[in-house]
Amino acid sequence: MTTSNPKVALVTGAGTGIGRAASVALADSGFAVVLAGRRKEPLQELAAELSRAGKRALAVSADVSDEHSTHDLFARVEAEFGRLDLLFNNAGTSARAVPLEELSLAEWRAVLDVNVTGAFLCTQAALKIMKKQVPRGGRIINNGSISAHTPRPHSAPYTASKHAISGLTKSTALDGRPFDIACGQIDIGNAVTAIGSQVAQGALQPNGTRMIEPMLELSHVAEAVRYMASLPLSANVLSLTVMATAMPFVGRG
């Protein structure tokens, strides 16, 4: 890609954590990056930082769980850049770590609305752009989780949402195939983020104990996203797991 006519990436949940780190890595790779999220201030701060470094970045406040907000976000992308080459469905949330029967329906819906419906709405909008643009095609990367494979205690809404993301990833990969649209999923374990901070302080284990678990630096997650984004559309990473080596995921605890 060239700096005069860069490829365009949209990152949701771009203001902090994984989204922020991935946005910086993609910008360093030559992408023009659209930074989307609910809170305007961190998006604008990151856009300014990237602009000072000679990168092209656009901050757009958006709620991916809202159909109209998502429509406006992608309309802005089209208006500003005329195309979309990469979507990183990163925005996500979780619920209180309490027994399943203590969760309210509102808490359940809040997680599913962002993690699943948000990814669906963004994927749908991205497909419409990627199918009609010239050159045709693009790539979608979904932020799954190790919870897509096995849950933590008291994580029903989050775990269910990440299992759903696995299904969305595979369906998108299949339905996008005739249109040169690739879709893959990155499952991340114990990254150093605000959500992951509780793990670093002591995570509840299946046997009822709490254990301080090893953590993964965000730079490694960002590099994994950048690798997936760097592939030609003839190649795809359908599923990639990046995790702290010694976290209690493989084996019996």
C-alpha positions in Angstrom: 0.0 0.0 0.0 1.1 3.6 -0.5 0.9 6.6 1.8 -0.9 8.6 -1.0 -3.6 6.0 -1.3 -3.5 3.8 1.8 -5.8 0.9 2.7 -8.5 1.8 5.2 -9.1 0.1 8.5 -11.9 0.6 10.9 -11.4 -0.4 14.5 -14.3 -0.5 17.0 -13.5 0.0 20.7 -10.4 1.9 19.5 -10.0 4.3 22.4 -8.4 2.0 24.9 -6.8 -1.4 25.4 -6.6 -3.9 22.6 -8.4 -1.5 20.2 -6.0 1.3 20.8 -2.9 -1.0 20.5 -4.2 -2.6 17.3 -5.0 0.9 15.8 -1.5 2.1 16.4 0.0 -1.1 14.8 -2.3 -0.8 11.8 -1.4 2.8 11.3 2.3 1.9 11.6 1.7 -0.6 8.8 0.4 2.1 6.5 -3.4 1.9 7.0 -5.5 5.0 7.3 -7.4 4.1 10.5 -10.9 5.0 11.5 -11.2 5.0 15.3 -14.7 4.2 16.6 -16.0 4.0 20.1 -18.5 5.4 22.5 -16.3 7.9 24.3 -15.1 10.7 22.0 -12.2 12.0 24.1 -9.8 8.9 24.0 -10.5 8.6 20.2 -9.6 12.2 19.6 -6.5 11.9 21.7 -5.3 8.9 19.7 -6.2 10.4 16.4 -4.2 13.5 17.3 -1.2 11.3 18.4 -1.3 9.4 15.1 -1.6 12.6 13.1 1.5 14.1 14.8 3.3 10.9 13.7 2.3 11.5 10.1 -0.4 8.8 10.1 -3.9 9.3 8.8 -6.6 8.8 11.4 -10.3 9.7 11.9 -12.1 9.6 15.2 -15.8 8.8 15.1 -18.0 8.5 18.2 -20.4 5.5 17.7 -22.4 2.9 19.6 -22.1 -0.3 17.6 -25.1 -1.8 19.4 -27.3 0.9 17.9 -28.4 0.3 14.2 -28.6 4.0 13.4 -25.3 4.9 15.0 -23.6 2.0 13.1 -25.1 3.1 9.8 -23.8 6.7 10.4 -20.3 5.3 11.2 -20.0 3.4 8.0 -21.5 6.2 6.0 -18.8 8.4 7.4 -16.1 5.9 6.3 -17.5 5.9 2.8 -17.7 9.6 2.6 -14.2 10.2 3.9 -12.3 7.3 2.2 -14.6 5.8 -0.5 -13.7 2.2 0.6 -13.0 -0.1 3.5 -10.3 -2.7 3.5 -10.3 -4.0 7.0 -12.8 -4.1 9.9 -11.6 -5.1 13.3 -14.7 -6.0 15.4 -13.1 -5.3 18.8 -15.7 -3.5 20.8 -16.8 -5.6 23.8 -18.1 -5.6 27.3 -18.8 -8.1 30.1 -21.2 -8.5 33.1 -20.7 -8.9 36.8 -19.0 -12.1 37.8 -21.9 -13.6 39.8 -23.8 -16.8 39.6 -25.9 -17.1 36.5 -29.2 -17.0 38.3 -28.3 -13.7 39.9 -27.9 -11.9 36.6 -30.7 -9.6 35.4 -32.1 -9.8 31.9 -30.8 -6.3 31.3 -27.3 -7.3 32.2 -27.5 -10.3 29.8 -28.9 -8.2 27.0 -26.3 -5.4 27.5 -23.4 -7.9 26.8 -25.1 -9.6 23.9 -26.1 -6.2 22.3 -22.5 -5.0 22.2 -20.5 -8.2 21.7 -22.8 -10.0 19.2 -25.3 -7.6 17.7 -22.6 -4.9 17.5 -20.3 -7.2 15.6 -23.2 -8.3 13.3 -24.2 -4.8 12.5 -20.7 -3.7 11.7 -20.0 -6.9 9.7 -23.2 -6.3 7.7 -22.3 -2.7 6.9 -18.7 -3.7 6.0 -19.9 -6.4 3.6 -22.0 -3.9 1.7 -19.1 -1.6 1.2 -16.5 -4.4 0.4 -18.8 -6.1 -2.2 -19.3 -3.0 -4.3 -15.9 -1.2 -4.0 -13.2 -1.4 -6.6 -10.9 -3.3 -6.1 -13.5 -5.6 -4.6 -13.1 -7.4 -1.2 -11.6 -6.9 2.2 -11.0 -8.5 5.5 -12.9 -8.7 8.8 -11.2 -9.7 12.0 -13.4 -10.5 15.0 -12.1 -10.3 18.6 -13.2 -13.5 20.1 -11.8 -14.8 23.4 -10.4 -17.9 25.0 -13.9 -18.0 26.5 -15.1 -19.0 23.0 -13.4 -22.4 23.8 -13.9 -22.7 27.5 -15.6 -20.5 30.1 -14.5 -19.0 33.4 -16.8 -19.4 36.4 -19.6 -16.9 36.5 -19.2 -15.7 32.9 -22.4 -16.9 31.1 -23.2 -13.7 29.1 -19.6 -13.1 28.0 -18.9 -16.7 27.2 -22.2 -17.1 25.3 -21.4 -14.0 23.3 -17.9 -15.2 22.3 -19.3 -18.6 21.3 -21.7 -16.6 19.0 -18.7 -14.7 17.6 -17.1 -18.0 16.5 -20.3 -18.8 14.6 -20.4 -15.3 13.1 -16.8 -15.6 12.0 -17.3 -18.9 10.2 -20.5 -17.8 8.5 -18.9 -14.5 7.4 -15.9 -16.3 6.0 -18.2 -18.6 4.0 -20.6 -16.0 2.8 -17.8 -13.5 1.9 -15.8 -16.1 0.0 -17.4 -15.4 -3.5 -16.7 -11.7 -3.0 -13.0 -11.8 -2.0 -13.9 -11.1 1.6 -11.9 -12.9 4.2 -12.9 -13.3 7.9 -10.9 -14.6 10.8 -11.0 -14.5 14.6 -8.4 -13.7 17.2 -8.9 -15.3 20.6 -7.0 -13.5 23.3 -6.1 -14.8 26.8 -5.1 -12.6 29.7 -4.2 -9.4 27.9 -3.2 -6.4 30.0 -6.4 -4.3 29.7 -8.9 -2.8 32.1 -11.2 -5.8 31.7 -8.2 -8.1 32.3 -7.0 -6.3 35.4 -9.2 -8.5 37.7 -7.3 -11.6 36.4 -4.0 -10.0 37.4 -5.4 -9.4 40.9 -6.7 -12.9 41.3 -9.1 -14.8 39.1 -11.8 -17.3 40.3 -10.8 -20.9 39.4 -13.2 -23.8 38.8 -12.3 -25.3 42.2 -13.4 -22.1 44.0 -9.9 -20.8 44.7 -8.5 -17.5 43.4 -5.2 -17.4 41.5 -3.1 -14.5 40.2 -2.6 -15.5 36.5 0.2 -14.5 34.1 -0.7 -11.7 31.7 0.1 -10.9 28.1 1.4 -7.6 26.9 -0.8 -5.7 24.5 2.0 -5.3 22.0 1.9 -9.1 21.2 -1.9 -8.9 20.6 -1.4 -5.9 18.3 1.3 -7.7 16.3 -1.0 -10.7 15.9 -3.8 -8.4 14.5 -1.2 -6.7 12.2 -0.1 -10.1 10.9 -3.7 -11.2 10.1 -4.3 -7.8 8.4 -1.1 -8.1 6.3 -2.1 -11.2 4.4 -3.3 -11.1 0.8 -7.0 -11.8 0.4 -6.1 -15.2 -1.0 -4.9 -16.2 2.5 -6.8 -16.2 5.8 -6.2 -16.9 9.4 -9.6 -18.4 10.4 -8.7 -18.7 14.1 -5.7 -17.5 16.0 -5.1 -17.9 19.8 -2.6 -15.6 21.5 -2.3 -16.0 25.2 0.0 -15.7 28.2 2.0 -19.0 28.0 1.5 -20.1 31.6 -2.2 -19.1 32.0 -4.4 -22.0 33.2 -6.1 -22.7 29.9 -4.5 -25.9 28.6 -4.5 -28.8 31.1 -6.2 -29.5 34.4 -6.2 -26.9 37.2 
